[in-house]
Amino acid sequence: MVEMLKGNLAQLSLLDILKMLSSGKRSGRLDMHQGSKSGEIYLQYGSLVHAVTGVQMGEKGVYTLLGWLEGDFSFTPDIEAPEQSISLPTEQILLEAARQAEQWEDIKEVISSTEAVFNISPSGSTDTVSLKPIEWQILAQINGQRSIIEIAEILELHEFEVAKIVFSLTTAGLLNELKDAKRMYSEVVDDLFFDQLNSLFTEVMGPIGPVIIDDEIRLLREDRVAFPQDKAAELVERISLEISDGAKRTQFQKQMVAVLRG
């Protein structure tokens, strides 16, 4: 079986490869390798029929692989797909891929790679901070140790979606990329964190506030006395979901962002 095409994604993007194979009505398997990760995309007469990388399949797998900015690839013709996991028309997928490629160009100006690790920035104004639920979910995973790829895997999201939100939070001054990925937060939060958390949450929820906080700490299998710093944002995100009033929840989150940065 003859390999028709091989190279590196740094020289030829996956989007360009797929356009070329699709326009040529090619059938076969496109293999990609990036470190310990791998992915496969199958085409039949130029149409995308199946994709897989890790636990992600179908269109989700394609979009994840499109986020790979480097890695080796090879195309082997005339290999049939083991199954069909892609239902969207190829033209629609390629149009979405082109849109993502444009956004990646902006993202790469701020984020070095999807292997990058971020921390909550201690500086900057929080006056305009108003996070959406998905942004809070991602912020809760930022701990100075997890990369964009790892956060995407934990939350079962596309790397592109996580990178886009991290880009937005970074340009807003809420996050900063760690140049030394080994840098970590201090091991446990200080007493001031829980003093402020109790005060602000009780102000919104009343006397039941501290009870809810203790319940969430237990669900996280942690202890107030030695609560890990890298779970502080996750705790805030979890208890904020108990606030039914959207305006009050937003105000509480904004105040707690300032606490987390402090």
C-alpha positions, 0 to 999 in steps of 0.5 A: 500500500503506497503512502500518497502524502505525508509531512508536518502540520506546521508546514501544511495545515490540516484544513489545507490537507482536507480541502485538497483531499476533498477536491480530489475526491480521495478515499482513504485514511489520514493519520496524525501524530502529536507527541503521545496523541494520535488521530484519524480521519477517513474520507470516501470519495472526498467526503469526511465519513469518520474521525477519532482522536482520544475519546472524541469522534465524528465532527467533534474529533475533526474540530479537535484535530483542526486545532493541532498546529503541529504534528506529523501526518500521512495519508494512505489511500483506499482504506475503508472507515470502520464506521460512519461517525460524521453526519454533517456535509463536508462543505459545512465542516470545512467552512466551520474549519476555515472560520476557526482557522481565522480565529486561531491566528488571533489566539496564537498572538496571545497563547503560545500553544494548547500545551500552555499553562495559565494562572489567575492574574493578581493584577488588573481591574475586576470592575468589568468582569462578568463571566458566563457559566462556561467561562466559570467552568474553565476558570475553575480548572485554571490552577497553574498546572493544567494545560488547555489540552488537559482542561478540554479533556476534563470538561469534554470540550473542543481544545478550540473552545477552551483556547478561545475562552482562555484567550478572552480571559487573558486579553481581559487581564484575568489570566496570564500564561506561565512561562515556567509550567512547573510554577504552582499556587501555594498549597492551601488558601489562607484564612482571609479567603474563607472569611471573605467567601463566608461574608459575601455568600452569606450576604446573598444567601443568608444564614444558610450560606456557610452550610452550603459552603461546608457541603460543597467542601465535603463534596470536593472531599476537602477540609476547610483547614487545609483547602487546596488553592488549586480548587478555590476557583472550582469551589466558588463556581460550585457555590455560585450555582446556588444563587438563583438570582442572575444579577446577584450571582454575577455580582458575587462572582465578580467580587470573588474574582477579586478575592481569588486574584488577591 
